[in-house]
């Protein structure tokens, strides 16, 4: 792999509330080899030099909650009946859109038929483009529970343990358990627990025996509390949070990934064409409570947060993490706060902060370039001019 020299860049490193100006970055063997105002090449080494003309570069963005098998502009119920081959084509399309948007790493939290593993192998072999992926495979849910169409139905601790082992065998990096009902599954209520504490703990314990991360779809109070007490690493959504649960999360170091973007789509007139009526009713019912509880708890000292958009369901686009970041700023977070969360902070959630999430010597060369200063204007992230993943430039747009 030929070295690449990114010349004349301004750098947001993912950690510090400032922009380093007029620097150059040398990328060698897929990693950041040097950052300096006067980079030097060893004798005999050649590098492709790219004059970035004061482009601002930052670490590749990380989306902690995606569903590549779902297409944001296709009626939801259509995805439940299409062929596996068609779903795989959509995954390839959506993965490419994700990467081109500057989202270089995702945590994929639920895909049918283990097609996510097929796609990841295709990316690894260079057959198709795509982001770095941490995969959950099939979500683990009770019989008829939330997401059963993307999942492995399992009832009782013994069967749940077996279901976890199946995902690990298939290549899962993270195990996802559906602790409560949800919006997009008919006949299950978001506020109700699907599993007992003992069942969720069986999943969490088995995942940890295999050194895997854990996530829980948890919207209702009882289910959220079960997941936190069971030792789940991240709570997804967390609509009906309480003071007691927040204190438990702070004590245990549990992350909250609130996924606020879905609530925004409800004002789009197209949503009624893409979302089933039952889903619209449930989403509308919970939206205000979700926002109220996020506002109430999001700045609590010691609470750990992650940023994920829940991309895939109707009008939650795979090439958009900026909306989720912008919503955070509506609740008092600065642009720096959300930039750090979407880069180095999310890397910490994934326990990959020694590899990704920062522009530092020795890190993987996941670098995106934009025109303008994202510390001043987040919208400049919506159309990155350059996207590099692992030292390879996948997307370069001319101004």
Buried (B, 14 or more C-beta within 10 A) or exposed (E): EEBBBBBBBBBBBBBEEEBBEEBBBBBBEBBBBBBEEEBEBEEEEEBEBBEBEEBBBBBBBBBBBBBBBBBBEEEBBEBEEBEEEEBBEBBBBBBBBBBBBBBBBBBBBBBBBBBBBBBBEBBEEEEBBBBBBBBBBBBBBBEEBBBBBBBBBBBBBEBBBEBBBBBBEBEBBBBBBBBBBBBBBEEBBBBBBBBBBEBBBBBBBBBBEEEBBBBBBBBBBBBBBBBBBBBBBBBBBBBBBBEEBBBBBBEBEBBBBBBBBBBBBBEEEEBEEBBBEBBBEBBEBBBEBBBEBBEBBBEBEEBBBBBBBBBBBBBBBBBBBBBBBBBBEEBEBEBBBBBBBBBBBBBBBBEBBEBBBBBBEEBBBBBBBBBBEBBEEBEBBBBBBBBBBBBBBBBEEEE
